Amino acid sequence: MKNLKEDYFSPFFSHIYVEKAVLEHARTRRILAEFPSATVIEIDHYKDVFCRSRQSIRFQRRAQNLILAAKQGTLLYEGAPVCQSFGNRYFYYVSCAMNCIYDCAYCYLKGMYPSANIVVFVNLEDIFAQVRQVLEQHPLYLCVSYDTDLPALERIIGYVREWCDFAANHENLKIEIRTKCASKTFVRNTRPVSAVIYAFTLSPQAVIDAFEHHTPSLTQRLSCAAELIRAGCPVRLCFDPMIYVPDWQQHYEAMLEEVFRAIPMEKIVDVSVGTFRISQDYLKNMRRQEPESLVIWFPYQKEGGYCHYPDALMEEMECFLSGRLEEKISREKIFRWNV
């Protein structure tokens, strides 16, 4: 017998909303060609769909739609205080897509955006132009995969390749691409660019199973990272966010043992270590959406508009992981967000 609950939801990207102004844009046409059966709906502005009131992120996650639009106004943003700068003075990020195909229970995007649908800004050339302007003033450390997972969308939009091409032709630019992706096709089609760092978010398998829904396993992520290292790509390992679970130390110890077996630690660029923290406003929004989520309803400590684990627990978790990492790499390569 069919599962009526599952059959009720539409297939992946069954509907694609397109701003009229970008309907004939080359990237729009290329993306639409990937979904010949999708229903294409013309709209005036992406916010007409994305920012509607009374949307249910929980249900939209079951049948995400795609919105193609042009990014207007500010295109580069200064990095947030809760994000790692890795010692870079000029730390910025761009949002060339919003939302993610993965469904991590703790993801701040659920508190930041009113919708679970994915927005892709097709006017990447305008973002490139603004990056060039900034590079005329000073060097730039730029994170391009904060508000989405670009490698996970690469087959559809191809933005990782475009950013690699851009970085290869501009001095004083360093790019970070954050991901949980483990696509072998992505790895095979990725060319090494010294200025592009692939940053893999790693968690114990117990945390992945409980909270990082629809994401690749730890083993798959490590395999992808190892292949990129062998191909000559700069790779960063991100143990961030660390999530508290019962017997957390055992789970993180088992994770590290697998990491050390799979990854030549002497070849990584660096690592980041940080426990879960989030904007107080985002957490409030997420709690309205997820009244039963254990990770969202943890009794976090509030400080300066942000929520994080109690100081003692935060210190214990981060010191444990950092200490174990120091057995394999130099302390200078370990970056803790709150140190």
N, C-alpha and C positions, 0 to 999 in steps of 0.2 A: 504494500500500500504506500502511496506517495505521502511524503511529509508535507502537509498543507501549510505548516508554518514556514518551511523553507521555500516552497513553491510560490508563496505570496510575493516574495521580493524579486525585483528585476535583476537581470544579469549585470555584471560589471560594466560601468559606463554605458548603460543602455540609452541614456539621454545626454546629449552634449549641448550646453548652452554657449552661444558664441556672440560676443559683442558685434554689432553691425559694422563698427569701424574697423574690425580686424578680420572680417569674413574672408577677404581675399588675400590676407597676409600669407606669405610663403610657409611660415611655420604652422599657421592654422590649417592650410590645405594638406600639409604633410601629416599632421596629427589626425585630421579627420579621415585620411586614407587608411589609417590603422583600424578604423571602426566603421566599415562600410554598412553595417546593419543598424547603426545607432540612429536614433531620432535626433535631428539637429534643430535646435530652437534658437531663433535670432532674438537678441535682447539689446536694450540700449546701454545698460551698465551692469557689470557683474554683481554689484551690491544689490540690485533689484532681486536677485535670486539668493545670493550668498548671505545677505543680511536681513532676510525676512524675519519677522517676529515669530515666536512660538514654534521654532524648529526643534525636532528631537534628534540630537546627535546620536543617541543610542540606536535609533531605528535607521537613520541615514547611513550608519556604518554598515548595515546589512545590504545596502544597495547604493553605493556612492555614485554620484554623477560628476561629470567633468564640466568645467567652465573655462572658456578661452577668452582672454581679455588683454587689455593694454594697461600696463602699470603707469600711473600718473603721479605727479608731485615728487616727493622725496623718494629717491631710489636707493640711496645708501644710508645706513643707520650706524650709529656708534654702538659698540658691543655693550651688552647689559652687565651690571656688576656681578651677577650670579654666573656669568660665563667666563671660561678660561681665555686669557689672552696669550698664554705661553711666552710671556716676556716681551711681547711685541708692543711697541708704544702706540702705533696707529692701528687700532683694532676696530674693524667695521664688519657689518654683515649686509647681505642683500637678500631680498625675498623675490626670487623669480618664479616661485610656486608656493602655494599655501595649502597646508594639510597633507596627509600622508596616507598611503594605502595600507600601512600597518596600523594596528589598533592597540597600542600600549596603554594600559590602564592609568598609568601615572603621567602621561604626556601632557605638557602644559598647553599644547595646541587646543585641547578640549576645553580649556578655560579661557583661551585667548580669542577663539573664533566662535561665532554663533551657529556654524554649520559644519557638517562633516564632509561636505562635497569638496572636491579638489579644484583649486583655481590655478591655471597655468598662464603666466604672462608671456605673450608671444613676442613682445617688442624687446627682445634681449639686446638688440643693437643700441637702444637708448640707455640701458644699464651699462653696457660697455663704454658708451660715450662719457657717462658720468664718472666711471672708474678712471678713464684716461685723464679727466680734468683733475681728479684728486692726486693722481700719480705725478702730475706736473708740480705739485706742491710738496709732496713728501712720499716716502715708501708706504706700502699698504699691506696689512695682513687682513685678508678678506674671507669670511666664512659664507659659503654660498648654499649650504644645505642644512640650515637651522630650522626653517619653517616647513620642511618637507624632507623626504629622503630621495635625493636626485638619482643615485644609482638604481634605486628600485623602480624609477620611472623612465630609465634611460631608453629602453626599447621603444617607448612611446614618444618621448620628446627629444632625446639626444642632447640634452644640455651639458652633460659631463664632457662630452667630446668638444662642444663649442667652448666651454670654459678652459679646457686643456689647450686648445688652439690659441685662445686669447692669451693665456698665461705664458705660453711659449714665446710669444712675440712682444712681451712687455717686461722691461726690467723693473726691479724694485717692487714686484708684486708677488706675494705669497698667498696661495689659496688653500683653504681647508675644505674637504668634502666629507661631511659626517654621514655615516651610514650603518645600517644593520643588514644590508643586502649581502647575498652570497651567490649571486648569479654567475655561473661559469661563462655564459655568453658575454656578460659585462667584462669579466676579467680578460677573456681572449681578445676583446675589441678595444682594450685600454692600452694606450701607449704611454711609456714613462715620460713624465715632465718633471724636472727637478723642483719646480716651484709649486707643484700640486701635491698636497698631502692627503692621503686617504685615511680617515680617522674612523676606526671601527669601535662601535659601542659594544662592550662585552659584559655579560651577566652570567651568573650561575644558571645551569639548566633549570633548576627549581624556580628561579625568578622568571625565566623566559616562559616556562609552562604556566605559571600562575598569572603573570601580568603583561607579557609581551606577545599578545595574541597575533597570530598569522605571520610571525617573524621567523627567519631561519634559526636553526638550532645553534648552540655555541660551537659545536664541531664544524658545522657548515660555514659559519662566519670566520673561524680560524683558518679553515682550508682556503677560503677566498683571500684572506689577508696574507697567508703564506705564499700563495701564487703571485700576488702582486709584488711581494718582496723579491721573489725569484725573478720577476720580470724587470726589476730595477726601479719600482715605484716607491717613493717615500711613504711609509706607513706609520701611523700613530695608533696606540691602543688606548681606549677610553674606558676606564672602570668608573663610569660616571653616567647616570647616577647609581650609587650603591643603594640597594633597597633592603630595608630591615625585614627579615623573616625569622621564624623560630629556627634555632640552630644556624644562624647566619654564618658564623665563623667556619663551621664545617663545610657549608655550601661554597663559600668563597675560597676556602683552601682547596677543595676539589676542582674548582674552576681554574685556579692558578696552576695546579699541577698539569691540567690539560693544556693550558696556554704555554707553559714552559716546554712541554713535549712537542707542540705543533709549531711554535714560532722561534726563530733564531733571534733571541732578545738583543744580541749585540748589533743587529741590523735595523732595529726600529729607530724612528726619529726621536720619540719620547713617549711618555704615558701621562694620562691625566687621572686623578683620583678625586672623587667627590661624592658625598652622600646626597640624597635627594633633597632639593630645595626648590621653592616655587614662589611666585608672587602671591601675596595674600588674596588679592582680588581674583586671580585665576583659580585658586583653590576654592574660593567661595562659589564660583560659577560651576566648577566641576562637582562639588558636593550637591548642588541642585540637580545635576544630571545623573549622578551615580550615588543614590542614597545607601547602597549596600556595599560599596567598594571598600575593602579593608585598607588598601594602600592610600586611598584618598581620605579616609576618616581616622587615620592615625592621629593621636594627640600631639600635633607638632608644636614647636616653640615659635612664637612670633617675634620678629626683630626687624625693625626698619622697613616695614612693608613686605617682608618676606617670611615664609614659614620653612622651618627645617627641623631635623631631629633635635632632641635635647642635647645640649652641649657635650655632656659626658658620653652619650651614645655616639654622637657624631665623631668625637675625637677617638673613641675606642675603635670604631669601624675603619676610619681613614688611616689611623696609625698602624693598625694590624696589616692592612693591605700594603701600605707604603713600606712597612718594615720587611715584608716578604719580597716585595719587588726590589728592594735594595740589595738583596742577595744575588740578583741577576744583572742589575743595571746600576749605573752610578746615580747618586742622589740628585745630581744636576739635571737628569733626564726625567725626574718625577715632579709633576706639577699638581699641587693640591689647591683647590679653588679658594679655601679660606685661610691660607697661610701667606 
